[in-house]
Amino acid sequence: MSKDKIRIGVPVLEKSSPGDNSPSSIWSDSLGKAGMRSAQILLILTVAVIAIYGLLQVKLVVIPLLLALILAAAIGPVVNWLHSKGWPSALATGTSFLLLLAVFSGLIYGIVVAIRSEMDTLVSQATEGFDQLVTFIQSGPIPVDDKAIEDAKNAAIEFATSSTVGNTALAGLSVATSIVTGFLLMSVVLFFFLKDGGKIWGFFLRLFKGEQQDKARIAGYRTMEVLGGYVRGTALIALVDAVFIGGALFFLGVPLALPLAVIVFVSAFIPIVGATVASVLAALVALVANGPFIALMVIIVAIVVNQLEGNLLQPVVMGKSLSIHALVILLALTAGTILAGIIGAILAVPITAVAWAVIKVWTGEDEGTPEKQRQAMEFTDSDEDTEGGLKAAAEYADAEARKS
């Protein structure tokens, strides 16, 4: 018997020769498998980087498109409710569209009016409050590097005035022109999302077949469910934060209470970081105008409101719309801010939440209940040419829902 063979009963197993350098043997060992997996990961990352770079080049199109999708998800239940009351499709869509535009435009106008006239005073008092805080720290028992503090201050000022924050417009156009163009584009896309959202998604579903199409349909429904829940929940939480913190500022006699409350409302759309930054800003203003005791009271109120929001209000209002870890949220906020400034920070969290929901659907972790499957079928418009047995699946899901 050859030394290169081992006989176990009838089968004969060939032993790989130590000097075998054939391609199959090179890639079949543990190091080869690790190399193959690394090459796959690098390829995926390369494709992702190229896709992100391409999207950044058409930022003026991508951002209004995402905003329109988020707003459509938020206002979608209103359209469905009007349909259930017997309103014609065009009338329900038009009414919801005009109502949303009126609320959105009024909110932006109110924010601009509340902040614009007091911006110089707000910035000067915040800067003065920061200087007082630095002086207090420097005079304390703990040694502090003055250069480190100054560098941190300069970095914050540079960030606030650099293109990182304002980098939300297409290069070569003025900010005002870009905002108007983006708003008009968002309005047009929003109208068609409200009017023909199901048909648009049904068109893209034709790219999938069989089971993949079923998963894509549920993923689309989950996307709108997550986005709608996130926007409505965040808006309610932002309103609660603004009312309680703004009311506390007014009661404590802190100047600029209204602009600070508006800043709290807007910043609440950036989870974790936004409310903290707005509270620090309010405390700095209170430190200059009212002294350290009132500033301390502002900080205490902000902490209490933040705890109530995180432990009571957010779980009830948001539900599963934001079931991702805080570390993932912070990483998403950082990436969004680097890529698209403040708008990127606002959009990063809902996009991450949607991505996680789609991953759970695609991996089979979230298969959807029969009721959810039926709702996903109603979300899109199907016809006889739609493949994958979706109509049969819808009938089965409807029957199961009735049984339950």
matplotlib code that plots the C-alpha trace (Angstrom):
import matplotlib.pyplot as plt

x = [0.0, 1.3, 2.3, 0.3, -3.0, -4.9, -7.4, -10.4, -12.7, -13.5, -13.0, -9.6, -8.7, -5.9, -3.6, -2.6, 1.0, 3.0, 4.5, 1.2, 1.0, -2.1, -4.6, -7.3, -5.0, -3.8, -7.3, -8.7, -6.8, -7.7, -5.4, -6.8, -10.4, -9.5, -7.9, -10.9, -13.2, -11.0, -11.1, -14.9, -15.1, -12.7, -14.8, -18.0, -16.3, -15.0, -18.4, -19.9, -17.3, -17.9, -21.7, -21.4, -19.0, -21.5, -24.4, -22.5, -21.9, -25.7, -26.4, -29.0, -31.1, -30.4, -31.2, -34.6, -35.4, -34.7, -36.6, -39.6, -39.5, -39.4, -42.2, -44.3, -43.9, -44.9, -48.0, -49.0, -51.4, -53.4, -53.8, -55.0, -57.4, -58.9, -59.3, -61.1, -63.5, -64.5, -62.4, -61.3, -57.6, -56.6, -58.5, -57.0, -53.5, -53.8, -55.2, -52.5, -49.8, -51.0, -51.4, -47.9, -46.4, -48.2, -47.0, -43.4, -43.2, -44.7, -42.3, -39.3, -40.6, -41.2, -37.7, -36.0, -38.1, -37.4, -33.7, -32.6, -33.2, -31.5, -28.7, -25.9, -26.9, -27.2, -23.7, -22.1, -23.7, -22.8, -19.2, -19.0, -20.5, -17.9, -15.1, -16.4, -16.5, -12.9, -11.8, -13.5, -11.8, -8.4, -8.7, -9.7, -7.5, -7.1, -4.4, -5.7, -3.7, -4.7, -3.6, -5.8, -8.8, -8.0, -7.5, -10.9, -12.6, -11.0, -11.9, -15.6, -15.7, -14.0, -16.4, -19.4, -18.3, -16.8, -18.3, -18.7, -21.8, -23.1, -22.0, -25.5, -25.7, -24.4, -21.0, -21.2, -24.7, -25.5, -27.0, -30.4, -30.7, -29.8, -32.4, -35.2, -34.3, -34.1, -37.4, -39.2, -37.7, -38.7, -42.3, -42.7, -41.2, -43.3, -46.5, -45.8, -44.7, -48.1, -50.1, -48.3, -46.0, -47.5, -47.1, -43.5, -42.5, -44.4, -42.4, -39.1, -40.5, -40.4, -36.6, -37.1, -38.5, -40.2, -39.2, -36.8, -39.8, -41.8, -38.9, -38.5, -42.2, -42.1, -38.9, -40.6, -43.4, -41.1, -39.1, -42.2, -43.3, -39.9, -39.5, -43.1, -42.8, -39.4, -40.5, -43.7, -42.1, -39.1, -41.3, -43.4, -40.3, -38.8, -42.0, -42.0, -38.3, -38.9, -42.0, -40.4, -36.9, -38.3, -40.8, -38.1, -36.0, -38.9, -39.8, -36.2, -36.0, -33.3, -33.2, -33.7, -35.9, -37.9, -34.9, -33.3, -36.6, -36.6, -33.0, -33.9, -36.8, -34.6, -31.6, -33.8, -34.0, -30.3, -30.6, -28.4, -26.1, -28.6, -30.5, -27.2, -25.7, -28.8, -28.9, -25.3, -26.0, -28.9, -26.8, -24.0, -26.6, -28.0, -24.5, -23.9, -27.3, -28.4, -25.3, -24.1, -27.1, -29.6, -27.2, -27.0, -30.9, -31.0, -28.6, -30.7, -33.9, -32.2, -31.0, -34.5, -36.1, -33.5, -34.0, -37.8, -37.4, -35.0, -36.6, -40.3, -41.3, -39.0, -39.9, -43.6, -43.6, -40.9, -41.5, -39.4, -38.7, -35.3, -34.3, -30.6, -27.8, -26.6, -23.1, -24.4, -26.4, -23.3, -21.2, -24.1, -24.2, -20.5, -20.5, -23.6, -22.0, -18.8, -20.5, -23.3, -23.1, -26.1, -28.6, -26.4, -26.6, -30.4, -30.8, -28.2, -30.3, -33.5, -31.4, -29.5, -32.8, -34.2, -31.0, -31.2, -34.9, -34.2, -31.3, -33.5, -36.1, -33.6, -31.8, -35.2, -35.1, -38.2, -40.6, -43.6, -46.8, -49.8, -51.3, -48.0, -47.8, -51.3, -50.5, -47.4, -49.4, -51.9, -48.9, -48.1, -50.2, -50.0, -51.4, -51.5, -48.0, -46.5, -44.5, -43.8, -47.2, -47.9, -51.7, -51.9, -49.7, -51.9, -55.0, -53.3, -52.1, -55.6, -57.1, -54.6, -55.2, -59.0, -58.3, -56.2]
y = [0.0, 3.4, 5.7, 8.5, 6.5, 5.5, 2.6, 2.7, -0.1, 0.3, 4.0, 5.3, 8.9, 10.7, 12.7, 16.1, 16.2, 18.8, 20.1, 20.5, 24.1, 23.7, 26.6, 24.3, 23.4, 26.9, 28.3, 25.3, 25.7, 28.0, 30.8, 30.6, 30.8, 33.8, 35.5, 34.8, 36.2, 39.3, 39.8, 39.7, 42.2, 44.5, 44.3, 45.1, 48.1, 49.3, 49.2, 51.0, 53.7, 54.2, 54.3, 56.9, 59.0, 59.0, 59.9, 62.8, 64.2, 64.5, 65.6, 68.2, 65.3, 62.7, 64.8, 66.1, 62.5, 61.1, 64.0, 63.4, 59.7, 60.3, 62.9, 60.6, 57.8, 60.3, 61.6, 58.3, 57.2, 60.5, 59.7, 56.1, 57.5, 59.9, 57.0, 55.0, 57.9, 57.7, 60.5, 60.1, 59.3, 62.6, 64.7, 62.7, 63.0, 66.7, 67.6, 65.7, 67.2, 70.8, 70.2, 68.8, 71.6, 74.2, 72.7, 72.2, 75.8, 77.3, 75.5, 76.6, 80.2, 80.2, 78.8, 81.5, 84.3, 83.2, 82.8, 85.3, 88.4, 87.1, 85.2, 87.8, 88.1, 84.3, 83.7, 86.5, 85.3, 81.7, 82.6, 84.7, 81.9, 79.5, 81.9, 82.2, 78.4, 78.2, 80.8, 78.8, 75.6, 77.3, 78.7, 75.3, 72.8, 70.5, 71.6, 72.1, 72.7, 76.1, 75.3, 72.2, 74.3, 77.0, 74.4, 72.8, 76.2, 77.0, 73.6, 74.1, 77.5, 76.3, 73.4, 75.6, 78.0, 75.5, 73.8, 70.6, 72.0, 73.9, 71.4, 70.6, 72.4, 71.6, 73.2, 76.2, 77.4, 79.8, 78.5, 80.3, 79.0, 75.4, 75.6, 76.8, 74.2, 71.4, 72.4, 72.5, 69.1, 67.7, 69.0, 67.4, 64.1, 64.1, 64.6, 61.6, 59.5, 60.2, 59.7, 56.8, 55.4, 51.9, 51.8, 53.1, 50.4, 47.8, 48.7, 48.1, 44.8, 43.4, 43.2, 40.4, 36.9, 34.4, 34.4, 37.3, 39.4, 38.5, 39.6, 42.8, 43.6, 43.1, 45.1, 48.0, 48.0, 47.9, 50.8, 53.0, 51.8, 52.6, 55.9, 57.0, 55.9, 57.6, 61.0, 61.1, 59.9, 62.3, 65.3, 64.5, 64.1, 67.3, 69.2, 67.8, 68.8, 72.3, 72.9, 71.6, 73.1, 76.3, 76.6, 76.1, 78.8, 81.3, 80.5, 80.9, 84.3, 83.2, 85.6, 84.4, 81.6, 81.4, 81.1, 78.5, 76.5, 76.5, 75.3, 72.5, 71.5, 71.4, 69.7, 67.0, 65.5, 64.5, 61.8, 61.7, 64.5, 67.2, 67.7, 67.6, 70.4, 72.5, 72.1, 73.2, 76.2, 77.2, 76.7, 79.0, 81.7, 81.3, 81.5, 84.9, 86.4, 84.9, 83.4, 79.9, 78.9, 79.4, 77.7, 74.8, 74.7, 74.7, 71.7, 69.8, 70.4, 69.3, 66.1, 65.3, 65.9, 63.8, 60.9, 61.1, 61.1, 58.2, 55.9, 56.7, 58.8, 57.3, 53.6, 54.4, 56.7, 55.2, 51.6, 49.4, 52.2, 52.9, 49.5, 50.0, 50.4, 53.9, 53.2, 52.5, 55.7, 57.7, 56.1, 56.8, 60.5, 60.9, 59.4, 61.4, 64.7, 64.0, 63.2, 65.8, 68.1, 68.9, 67.3, 64.2, 64.0, 64.3, 61.7, 59.3, 57.7, 56.9, 55.6, 53.3, 52.2, 51.3, 49.5, 47.4, 46.6, 45.5, 43.3, 41.6, 40.9, 39.7, 37.3, 35.8, 37.2, 39.3, 37.3, 39.4, 38.3, 37.3, 40.7, 42.5, 40.4, 41.4, 45.1, 44.8, 43.4, 46.4, 48.8, 48.1, 47.7, 44.2, 42.9, 39.6, 39.9, 40.2, 37.0, 35.0, 33.9, 37.1, 37.1, 33.6, 34.6, 37.6, 35.4, 33.0, 35.9, 37.3, 34.0, 33.6, 37.1, 36.3, 33.1, 34.9]
z = [0.0, -0.9, 1.9, 0.3, 0.7, 3.8, 3.4, 5.7, 4.7, 1.0, 0.3, -0.4, 0.7, -1.1, 1.2, -0.1, -0.9, 1.2, -1.9, -3.8, -5.0, -7.3, -7.3, -5.6, -2.7, -2.2, -1.7, 0.2, 3.4, 6.2, 5.0, 1.5, 2.8, 4.9, 1.9, -0.3, 2.4, 2.7, -1.0, -1.0, 1.9, 0.1, -3.1, -1.2, 0.5, -2.8, -4.4, -1.3, -1.5, -5.2, -4.7, -1.8, -3.9, -6.8, -4.6, -3.1, -6.5, -7.0, -3.4, -4.5, -5.9, -3.3, -0.2, -1.5, -2.6, 0.9, 2.6, 0.3, 1.2, 4.9, 4.8, 2.6, 5.2, 7.9, 6.2, 4.6, 7.4, 6.8, 3.2, 4.0, 6.7, 4.1, 1.7, 4.3, 4.8, 1.1, -0.2, -3.9, -4.3, -6.0, -3.3, -0.4, -1.9, -2.7, 0.7, 2.6, 0.3, 0.9, 4.6, 4.9, 2.9, 4.9, 8.2, 6.9, 5.5, 8.6, 10.8, 8.8, 8.7, 12.5, 13.1, 10.9, 12.5, 16.0, 15.6, 13.0, 15.0, 18.1, 16.5, 17.2, 20.9, 21.2, 19.8, 21.9, 25.1, 24.4, 23.7, 26.8, 28.9, 27.5, 28.4, 31.9, 32.2, 31.0, 33.5, 36.3, 35.2, 35.0, 38.5, 39.9, 41.8, 38.8, 36.4, 32.9, 29.7, 28.4, 24.9, 24.8, 25.8, 23.2, 20.5, 21.4, 21.2, 17.9, 16.5, 17.5, 16.0, 12.8, 12.6, 13.0, 10.3, 7.9, 4.9, 7.0, 8.5, 5.5, 2.9, 1.8, -1.4, -4.8, -5.5, -7.8, -6.7, -4.0, -0.8, -1.4, -4.9, -3.8, -0.9, -3.2, -5.9, -3.4, -1.8, -5.2, -6.2, -2.8, -3.2, -6.7, -5.6, -2.4, -4.4, -6.7, -3.7, -2.0, -5.3, -6.9, -4.2, -4.4, -8.2, -8.1, -5.6, -7.5, -10.6, -8.7, -7.3, -10.9, -10.5, -8.0, -8.4, -6.2, -2.6, -3.1, -4.3, -1.2, 1.0, -1.0, -0.6, 3.2, 3.3, 1.5, 3.9, 6.8, 5.4, 5.3, 8.7, 10.3, 8.6, 9.5, 13.1, 13.4, 12.1, 14.0, 17.2, 16.9, 16.1, 19.3, 21.4, 20.0, 20.8, 24.4, 24.9, 23.5, 25.7, 28.9, 28.5, 27.0, 29.8, 32.4, 30.7, 30.7, 34.3, 35.5, 33.7, 31.2, 28.2, 24.7, 25.9, 22.7, 20.3, 22.7, 22.8, 18.9, 18.9, 21.3, 19.0, 15.9, 17.6, 19.0, 15.4, 16.0, 18.6, 21.7, 20.6, 19.6, 22.8, 24.8, 22.7, 22.9, 26.7, 27.0, 24.9, 27.1, 30.2, 28.8, 28.1, 31.6, 33.1, 31.5, 32.1, 35.4, 37.1, 38.0, 40.1, 37.3, 34.9, 37.2, 37.4, 33.6, 33.5, 36.1, 34.1, 30.9, 32.6, 34.0, 30.6, 28.9, 31.3, 30.9, 27.1, 27.0, 29.6, 29.3, 26.2, 23.6, 24.2, 24.1, 21.1, 19.0, 19.7, 17.4, 15.0, 16.6, 17.9, 17.3, 19.8, 20.9, 19.7, 16.2, 16.3, 17.3, 14.5, 12.0, 13.2, 12.8, 9.3, 8.2, 9.5, 7.7, 4.4, 4.3, 7.3, 9.5, 7.0, 7.0, 10.7, 10.6, 7.9, 9.2, 12.0, 10.0, 7.1, 9.6, 11.2, 7.7, 6.7, 9.9, 9.3, 5.7, 6.8, 9.3, 6.6, 4.1, 6.6, 7.6, 11.2, 10.4, 8.2, 9.0, 10.6, 8.3, 9.0, 8.1, 4.9, 4.0, 4.6, 2.6, -0.3, 0.0, 0.1, -3.5, -6.6, -8.1, -11.4, -13.3, -14.5, -11.0, -10.4, -7.2, -6.3, -4.5, -4.9, -3.5, -0.7, 0.0, 0.1, 2.5, 4.7, 4.7, 5.7, 8.5, 9.8, 10.0, 11.9, 14.4]

ax = plt.figure().add_subplot(projection="3d")
ax.plot(x, y, z, "-o")
ax.set_aspect("equal")
plt.show()
